[in-house]
């Protein structure tokens, strides 16, 4: 994310959010200088050249192929690879990263390649995810020196932070050691899948790590580095270990100090005017058993505001107490402004996997809508103590499935429905936050959302928060470690389910979802829709509209499937022209919706899966919309290596 500490640049950002096609750069250009468009991640383009009236004329302007598929040969990378990158556009050049962490610079008008950089990541190593959501840029020069060039920063899945010349793609030799910092040093085998945040002359990055294999994962520290030299400025651990920290009392148990993770693997947001960085933290390890870390577990599963210059804690708001459901804060916090009693209030909008959307005051962390602590079901697993209450926003109302039972069973045929009904009858669900159990628990929403890493977009002209959600139910079961082999021997479905060893605890995790797989693909077992796109009025907190997003069955065979929605990963883009662009669904279409009404206005088949978030820019008076289309190995969408740009014909 670029350095917008300069007050003049901040003024340009403010103007661009109000005036469509406002200047950000030179002449007839409007840039996209950060992953979320601006440092606060609104994912909104203040551009109106493409509108509901002319979007049907949108055509492919150019296509670029990264050559990424060649990097998946002779390894298993394709099974984990996902092209999730959102490009940046500054000074007429697009910058993007591939799943293997190659960085590519393209001419933003033509898609012609300018340079590539390959950090030579060993794809045969055991990574939980093979992806990169993008790069960050620092605009060059600073107060002391005016001769410094623009830089591109990349964080890699093998734990490096790399600085490149934006002009040539060559490493900046005086950053770290020959242009690179080893983020694993002193921490362990972490990865980074999201671009670092940049505020002033400071780089801030979190980390990614695998889930559910053991209690003592690496520490999920957030670290800040000097943007010029790479020198460490500060670090912050989301698990309180310092004596005197009041949050430490919320972690109890003999092994609590061994707990790891609670890391920030998603995108960070920054507010240069307030010297704040907003950290979305995740579940402590392991995700589904917390008997070794009894208590509220504060700072984990939270939005944490730190002083960007020092790393000092300013405030935190916990979205889940004592997480037992893998309810990471996966979405980038969106820094927006809302009106309260005629006064504009700086806010943070937080979308969560639980389908909860919290609106917090940016300076204090206090909720701007009522939030209630409500009783939730207890755990029946020996050794576990689920937290007795959880925070529920009164407004906006929770979205996605909040309860599921036999009445929600579904199938393409009556036999399929009865099979789903039988399966669901054997599982526990007593409403939101029903804990994992030995018999098996239906978790709704699942760890796939609600709102996932695709996050939220905010249209300031219409004061609408836009997000796409999953309506998928997980099946989670804990098995006493000594009985795992016996249980798998009795249940073939259990044998096929995902296994988390959770070493250091008494239980092994088995996780699946309420669908079956056959030669026709996924056969859903809960009622549709399974994925939707929706809009919320952020002044009133009320849902304005919600529509199905995509489809998972062939509409020629099942015409109603266009109303059933799709599992989706990736986010939406809003524009001042009144359009919401989103792909994300399993059907491979890129779509444009009317932001005011949710009406589908345009769609185009992508050459590969579009599990990414689009962006838009204005160059020489022409508005472009660009999306990465490379598929998702774990979801099974078609893999590819395409970057596709659209413009009006």
DAKA-V616469 format. One record per residue. RES is the residue in one letter. SS is DSSP state (a for helix, b for strand, c for the rest). D_FIRST is the distance of its C-alpha to the first C-alpha in Angstrom with 2 decimals. Layout:
<<RES/SS/D_FIRST> <RES/SS/D_FIRST>>
This chain:
<<X/c/0.00> <X/c/3.78> <X/c/6.82> <X/c/8.76> <X/c/11.43> <X/c/13.85> <X/a/16.09> <X/a/16.78> <X/a/13.27> <X/a/13.28> <X/a/16.68> <X/a/15.64> <X/a/13.31> <X/a/16.36> <X/a/18.68> <X/a/16.85> <X/a/17.21> <X/a/20.89> <X/c/21.97> <X/c/21.82> <X/c/20.85> <X/c/19.72> <X/c/18.55> <X/b/14.88> <X/c/15.50> <X/c/19.14> <X/c/22.25> <X/c/22.19> <X/c/18.55> <X/b/15.81> <X/c/12.40> <X/b/9.89> <X/c/6.60> <X/c/4.47> <X/c/6.73> <X/c/8.66> <X/c/8.82> <X/c/7.72> <X/c/6.03> <X/c/9.42> <X/c/9.74> <X/c/12.92> <X/c/12.86> <X/b/15.09> <X/b/15.77> <X/c/17.89> <X/c/20.14> <X/c/23.84> <X/c/25.33> <X/c/25.68> <X/c/27.73> <X/c/30.17> <X/c/32.93> <X/c/31.72> <X/a/29.43> <X/a/32.52> <X/a/32.21> <X/b/28.82> <X/b/29.30> <X/b/27.55> <X/b/26.43> <X/b/25.59> <X/b/25.10> <X/b/23.70> <X/b/24.80> <X/c/22.85> <X/c/26.07> <X/a/24.62> <X/a/27.93> <X/a/29.64> <X/a/27.56> <X/a/29.08> <X/c/32.62> <X/c/34.70> <X/c/32.46> <X/c/31.71> <X/a/28.03> <X/a/28.74> <X/a/29.82> <X/c/26.41> <X/b/24.08> <X/b/21.80> <X/c/19.63> <X/c/16.94> <X/c/14.02> <X/c/12.20> <X/c/11.61> <X/b/9.18> <X/b/11.38> <X/b/11.29> <X/c/14.63> <X/c/16.63> <X/b/15.20> <X/b/13.87> <X/b/12.09> <X/b/12.85> <X/b/14.27> <X/c/17.72> <X/c/19.29> <X/c/20.72> <X/c/17.33> <X/c/18.24> <X/b/15.56> <X/b/16.81> <X/b/16.27> <X/b/18.31> <X/b/19.76> <X/c/18.35> <X/c/21.87> <X/c/23.94> <X/c/22.05> <X/c/23.63> <X/b/22.22> <X/b/21.07> <X/b/20.45> <X/b/19.91> <X/b/19.20> <X/c/20.97> <X/c/20.42> <X/c/23.78> <X/c/23.16> <X/c/26.62> <X/c/26.68> <X/c/30.08> <X/c/28.72> <X/c/28.79> <X/c/25.32> <X/c/25.14> <X/c/22.56> <X/b/21.78> <X/b/18.50> <X/c/14.82> <X/c/12.60> <X/c/10.16> <X/c/8.06> <X/b/4.71> <X/b/5.45> <X/b/6.87> <X/c/9.39> <X/c/12.43> <X/c/15.21> <X/c/15.45> <X/c/18.33> <X/c/20.67> <X/c/20.07> <X/c/19.62> <X/c/20.15> <X/c/16.95> <X/c/15.44> <X/c/12.01> <X/b/10.72> <X/b/9.41> <X/b/9.02> <X/b/11.04> <X/b/12.59> <X/c/16.06> <X/c/18.83> <X/c/21.07> <X/c/19.02> <X/b/17.42> <X/b/14.17> <X/b/14.30> <X/b/13.11> <X/b/14.18> <X/b/15.19> <X/c/13.63> <X/c/17.20> <X/c/19.17> <X/c/17.33> <X/c/19.25> <X/b/18.14> <X/c/17.62> <X/c/20.92> <X/c/20.46> <X/c/17.44> <X/c/19.15> <X/b/22.11> <X/c/22.02> <X/c/18.27> <X/b/18.01> <X/b/18.18> <X/b/20.47> <X/c/18.91> <X/c/22.32> <X/c/24.27> <X/c/25.91> <X/c/24.49> <X/c/25.86> <X/c/24.99> <X/c/21.65> <X/b/19.22> <X/c/15.52> <X/c/14.82> <X/c/11.29> <X/c/7.95> <X/c/7.14> <X/b/5.20> <X/b/4.73> <X/b/7.36> <X/c/9.84> <X/c/11.01> <X/b/10.30> <X/b/8.78> <X/b/9.85> <X/b/11.21> <X/c/14.08> <X/c/16.60> <X/b/18.85> <X/c/22.63> <X/c/25.69> <X/c/27.60> <X/c/31.21> <X/c/32.77> <X/b/33.50> <X/c/33.32> <X/c/31.99> <X/c/28.58> <X/c/26.12> <X/b/24.51> <X/c/21.27> <X/c/19.73> <X/b/16.18> <X/b/15.44> <X/b/13.53> <X/b/13.79> <X/b/14.04> <X/c/11.43> <X/c/14.56> <X/c/17.22> <X/c/15.89> <X/c/18.35> <X/b/18.16> <X/b/17.70> <X/b/18.56> <X/b/19.01> <X/b/19.95> <X/c/22.32> <X/c/22.52> <X/c/26.22> <X/c/27.99> <X/c/30.15> <X/c/30.82> <X/c/34.28> <X/c/34.15> <X/c/31.03> <X/a/32.57> <X/a/30.55> <X/a/32.36> <X/a/35.50> <X/a/33.93> <X/c/34.01> <X/b/37.66> <X/c/39.59> <X/c/40.74> <X/c/37.85> <X/a/35.10> <X/a/33.83> <X/a/33.46> <X/c/31.00> <X/c/27.62> <X/b/24.41> <X/c/23.17> <X/c/19.88> <X/c/16.44> <X/c/15.89> <X/c/13.87> <X/c/10.32> <X/c/9.55> <X/b/8.84> <X/b/8.71> <X/b/11.18> <X/a/11.12> <X/a/14.70> <X/a/16.04> <X/c/14.32> <X/b/13.78> <X/b/11.81> <X/b/13.34> <X/b/14.55> <X/b/16.45> <X/c/19.25> <X/c/21.84> <X/c/25.55> <X/b/27.31> <X/c/29.23> <X/c/31.20> <X/c/30.15> <X/c/33.62> <X/c/35.85> <X/c/35.34> <X/c/38.83> <X/c/37.67> <X/c/35.15> <X/b/37.20> <X/c/35.78> <X/c/32.88> <X/c/30.30> <X/c/28.06> <X/c/24.34> <X/c/24.48> <X/c/23.70> <X/b/22.01> <X/b/19.11> <X/b/18.66> <X/b/17.25> <X/b/16.86> <X/b/16.85> <X/c/13.57> <X/c/15.63> <X/c/18.45> <X/c/17.88> <X/c/20.77> <X/b/21.43> <X/b/21.50> <X/b/22.55> <X/b/22.62> <X/b/23.94> <X/b/25.51> <X/c/25.60> <X/c/28.17> <X/c/30.77> <X/c/31.91> <X/c/30.23> <X/c/32.75> <X/c/31.18> <X/c/27.83> <X/c/26.14> <X/c/22.67> <X/c/20.00> <X/c/18.38> <X/c/16.33> <X/c/12.97> <X/c/14.20> <X/b/13.99> <X/b/14.05> <X/b/16.88> <X/b/19.94> <X/b/23.51> <X/b/26.93> <X/b/29.43> <X/c/32.83> <X/c/31.68> <X/b/28.79> <X/b/25.07> <X/b/23.57> <X/b/19.92> <X/b/19.53> <X/b/17.70> <X/b/18.87> <X/b/19.36> <X/b/20.84> <X/c/22.81> <X/c/24.87> <X/c/27.97> <X/c/27.46> <X/c/26.90> <X/b/24.46> <X/b/24.04> <X/b/23.06> <X/b/22.45> <X/b/22.44> <X/c/19.07> <X/c/20.91> <X/c/23.65> <X/c/22.94> <X/c/26.21> <X/b/26.67> <X/c/27.25> <X/c/29.59> <X/c/32.38> <X/b/31.76> <X/b/34.88> <X/b/35.63> <X/b/37.93> <X/b/40.21> <X/c/39.27> <X/c/41.49> <X/c/42.42> <X/c/42.14> <X/c/45.37> <X/c/44.20> <X/c/46.13> <X/c/43.96> <X/c/41.16> <X/c/40.66> <X/c/38.32> <X/c/37.02> <X/c/39.49> <X/b/37.06> <X/b/33.62> <X/b/31.51> <X/b/31.98> <X/b/30.41> <X/c/33.29> <X/c/30.94> <X/c/29.23> <X/c/31.83> <X/c/30.82> <X/c/30.19> <X/c/31.27> <X/c/34.40> <X/c/35.34> <X/c/38.74> <X/c/40.46> <X/c/44.05> <X/a/46.90> <X/a/47.00> <X/a/43.57> <X/b/44.89> <X/c/44.50> <X/c/45.48> <X/c/46.28> <X/c/49.92> <X/a/52.06> <X/a/52.33> <X/a/48.54> <X/a/48.35> <X/a/51.07> <X/a/49.36> <X/a/46.18> <X/a/48.37> <X/a/50.08> <X/a/46.88> <X/a/45.38> <X/a/48.69> <X/c/48.40> <X/c/45.00> <X/b/44.05> <X/c/41.95> <X/c/42.65> <X/c/39.65> <X/c/36.03> <X/c/35.26> <X/c/38.47> <X/c/38.11> <X/c/38.64> <X/b/42.34> <X/c/44.87> <X/c/46.19> <X/c/42.79> <X/b/40.55> <X/b/38.94> <X/b/35.42> <X/c/34.29> <X/c/31.47> <X/b/30.71> <X/c/27.86> <X/c/26.54> <X/b/26.20> <X/c/26.51> <X/c/22.79> <X/c/21.07> <X/c/17.55> <X/c/17.52> <X/c/17.12> <X/b/17.73> <X/b/17.01> <X/b/18.12> <X/b/20.08> <X/c/20.49> <X/c/23.41> <X/c/25.36> <X/c/24.03> <X/b/23.91> <X/b/21.87> <X/b/22.04> <X/b/21.98> <X/b/23.82> <X/b/25.74> <X/b/28.04> <X/c/31.61> <X/c/32.50> <X/c/34.83> <X/b/34.74> <X/b/37.87> <X/b/37.54> <X/b/40.46> <X/b/41.01> <X/b/43.84> <X/b/45.64> <X/a/44.84> <X/a/48.51> <X/a/49.05> <X/a/46.25> <X/a/48.50> <X/a/51.21> <X/a/48.97> <X/a/47.39> <X/a/50.91> <X/a/51.97> <X/c/49.03> <X/a/47.70> <X/a/44.79> <X/a/43.79> <X/a/43.93> <X/a/41.49> <X/c/38.96> <X/b/35.82> <X/b/36.79> <X/b/34.93> <X/c/37.14> <X/c/35.77> <X/b/37.59> <X/c/38.56> <X/c/39.56> <X/c/42.80> <X/b/41.29> <X/b/39.83> <X/b/37.54> <X/b/38.40> <X/b/35.94> <X/b/36.55> <X/b/36.10> <X/c/38.65> <X/b/39.10> <X/b/41.24> <X/b/40.76> <X/b/43.39> <X/c/43.87> <X/c/42.46> <X/b/39.15> <X/b/37.99> <X/b/40.74> <X/b/39.38> <X/c/41.59> <X/b/40.25> <X/c/40.57> <X/c/37.99> <X/c/35.52> <X/c/33.29> <X/b/30.05> <X/b/29.33> <X/b/26.92> <X/b/27.30> <X/b/26.47> <X/b/26.87> <X/b/27.63> <X/c/25.52> <X/c/28.14> <X/c/31.01> <X/c/29.35> <X/c/31.64> <X/b/31.06> <X/b/31.43> <X/b/31.77> <X/b/31.36> <X/b/32.15> <X/b/32.47> <X/c/29.67> <X/c/31.10> <X/c/34.12> <X/c/35.27> <X/c/38.86> <X/c/40.35> <X/c/41.08> <X/c/44.14> <X/c/45.66> <X/c/44.23> <X/a/43.66> <X/a/42.54> <X/a/39.60> <X/a/37.45> <X/a/37.68> <X/c/36.90> <X/c/33.14> <X/c/31.30> <X/c/29.34> <X/b/25.74> <X/c/22.37> <X/c/19.20> <X/c/17.95> <X/b/18.78> <X/b/17.41> <X/b/19.14> <X/b/19.90> <X/c/21.74> <X/c/24.56> <X/c/25.44> <X/b/24.41> <X/b/22.75> <X/b/21.92> <X/b/22.09> <X/c/23.49> <X/c/23.33> <X/b/27.15> <X/c/29.52> <X/c/31.38> <X/c/28.82> <X/b/28.63> <X/b/25.74> <X/b/26.71> <X/b/26.28> <X/b/27.67> <X/b/28.72> <X/c/26.39> <X/c/29.40> <X/c/31.84> <X/c/30.32> <X/c/32.59> <X/b/31.72> <X/b/31.75> <X/b/30.68> <X/b/30.11> <X/b/29.85> <X/b/30.51> <X/c/27.72> <X/c/28.98> <X/c/27.62> <X/c/26.18> <X/c/23.12> <X/c/21.55> <X/c/17.99> <X/c/16.05> <X/c/16.40> <X/b/14.35> <X/b/15.94> <X/b/15.92> <X/b/18.72> <X/b/20.00> <X/c/23.35> <X/c/24.24> <X/b/23.85> <X/b/21.61> <X/b/20.42> <X/b/19.50> <X/b/18.25> <X/b/18.59> <X/b/18.89> <X/b/22.48> <X/c/23.40> <X/c/25.05> <X/b/25.15> <X/c/27.71> <X/c/28.42> <X/c/28.85> <X/c/31.00> <X/c/29.46> <X/c/30.15> <X/c/27.99> <X/c/26.78> <X/c/24.27> <X/b/23.55> <X/b/20.76> <X/b/22.43> <X/b/21.79> <X/b/23.97> <X/b/25.24> <X/b/28.42> <X/c/31.45>>
